[in-house]
Structures are given as C-alpha cells and as structure tokens.
Amino acid sequence: MLETRAAHPRPFSISVFDPHQASTESWEKFHRYWQLRTEEDHPGERRIPSADTERALREHLPLLAFHRVLASCEGEFIGSLTLSFRREGSPDHAAFAPYLDAWGGVLRPHRRRGVASALLRVLLGFMEAQGKTTASIKAHLPEGHAFLAAIGAIEKHRAVENRAAFDALPWDELARWQSQAFAAGGGLRAEIHAGRVPFERLASLIAPFSALINDAPTNALDMPRMRYELENYRTWYADMSQRGGEHFLVLLLDGDEVAAMCDASWDQRFPDRMYQQLTAVAPRWRGKGLAKGVKASMLALVRERHPEVATVITSNAEVNAPMLSINHRLGFAPHRHDAVYQIGPESLRAFLSTRPLDPMERYQ
C-alpha cells in the first residue's frame, strides 16, 4: 500500500538539478542513477550513451523550458522529477501556459519512504507558483498506473507501441499497396525525401501537418491544439547531425495540398531499428488505401537505404482502429502499452493532505 513506510527510514533530500551548473561528480551520480532507472523502466533495452544524455539535458530548446529536481540519499540520487512547459515568449505561449508535462520516479529499493510524496510536493508548489492547471504524466508499468490512480490522476489516453521484424514484413503485399494507392489517387503526385527535408519545404508543410495530427485520436486529453513547429525540426535535425540519423518523408499531393503523408526516422546509434512516426490522410482522401500506400512506400525506402534494419517500431492510439488494423496485417505485435494521466493542483493537494511532511525530508 502507498501508506507503508520502511521500518528504519534514512534521511533524504530534494534539490534542484541544473545541467549547466552540475559538477562532474554530480553528473557521474546522475548517470549511475539514470542507468538504474532505465533498466527498471525498460529492462533489456539498449541505452542511450551517457554523453548523449548529458548533451540533451544541457541543450537550450527555444520552445520548451525545464525544471528538474533530484532526491538524494547517502550521497546518491534515488529519485527524480522533471517538468517541461512552454517557454515564456514563444509563439502561442498563452494557449500552452496552463499545461506542463511531468515524468520521474523513485528507484525500487527506495520506494515506500515518502520520496514520491516529496517529489509531488515539488510538482504542486511549481504548479501553484506558475499558475499551471494541468499536469500530464505517462505510465506503462503496473506500479506506475497504480501510483497515478492512487494520487487522483485521471487516465485520459492510451497508446500501444508495436514492433515488427523488418525482414518478415509482407513485401509483395506492400508493393501492391503502394501501386494500388498511388494509382487510386487519380492524379496525385508523390514527393519523397530521404535524410533531411529542406527547411523551406518544412515551413510550407507546418500548417497541413498540424491539421492532420489534430485529426488523430487523442481520447479525452485536456490540451491545446497540437502543432508542428519549425523550431522543433531545427532542434531535431541538429541533434541528428551530431549523433547520426536520417528523417524520411513520403507525401501524396493534390496540387499543393497534402492528401497523405508518412514519415519515419533512423538513428545511427541503433542501426538495426527504424522508427515509424505519423501516417495520416486528409479527410476527403480517406477510404482509397492511401495510408497503406504511403506506409508501404516509406518502408521500401528505408529498406533500400538501410538493409541493416531488423526491427520497425511505431506507436498508435489504442482507439485508432484503422491504423492498428494496417499494422496487424503487416505482422506488428504489441510491445508496450502507455497511458497518459492528467492531474490538477486540487487533486494533488487532496492527496498530499493525507501525507504529512516527513521529518526525514529535506529541501535544498
């Protein structure tokens, strides 16, 4: 139960972690902690190199700001909380201002000692100070679901990560899908990019891509209108240039209008994997097999450029029956189920009122 505490609790402290000010010793402690957390949350998965993690945390993102805190015990980090939110002064800041994303956790040997409650007090204090009304938190492990339900968070959205063996895909059927869809398009023209999409072209695609993604199922999530943003592409492309990677985009166009699109990425650090991203079709072009066509075209493109790929990975909303059906026909199988929970200050306050401040808790 959440109320159970260790018989002989050791003191712990909560402190802000600033990636730009952290000492070499603090970074070493952080990487030890993060490796343990990664193995607990994603057992058996390959890890991003520590140098890349450190570089990512130090990076300035034009659209997002972060607040990070760490829980420490006996000189080691045992828990963490990261908050991300729209940077003040960025475009449409007012629409995003009430919202933040939160993620974190506590190492298993240190749970049931009040550490998670201490981190929640940080979350509540930040939301109150900054006027945030909604925090979104993901979970995929049973204990994560149980914890979020216990604190009063409400599940709003479910997604499934599906994986398939690349060589086992039905390549003959995929070729038929591509041929039939492109023919059924009745005058649609294909546009294909491999490696990078020129920024000038991306700028012209921001509006149609944003319209397509906002038509995707998001269940009952309380959130501002989703949008693609050129600054995010700049950040992503810069990151890919440093670590090695490619972005692929397949479009079917009706004149200048996007009828269907599919994009994917490849990461040089994990060369045997391909990451499928958004596949979408504009409303008036649905029912013609275009989603299957652009997906088939994308898979063939990656196969041609990266024959070393062994696994293709994609995520879909669990209510997105058409795309799940396509993936099932291709041999995709569920690998992980994610849920997004949302919670506001009132629910956090109500939960924390049952969890009085622990005398072993220290804030720095």
Secondary structure, DSSP 8 states (H G I E B T S, - for coil): -TT---SS---EEEEE--TTT--HHHHHHHHHHHHHHHHHHSTT-----HHHHHHHHH---SSEEEEEEEEEETTEEEEEEEEEEE-TTSTTHHHHTTEEEEEEEE-GGG-SSSHHHHHHHHHHHHHHHHT--EEEEEE-SHHHHHHHHHTT-EEEEEEEEEEEEGGGS-HHHHHHHHHHHHHHTSS-EEEEEEE---HHHHHHHHHHHHHHHTTS--TT---------HHHHHHHHHHHHHH-EEEEEEEEEETTEEEEEEEEEEETTSTTEEEEEEEEE-GGGTTSSHHHHHHHHHHHHHHHH-TT--EEEEEEETT-HHHHHHHHHHT-EEEEEEEEEEE-HHHHHHHHTTS---TTEEE-
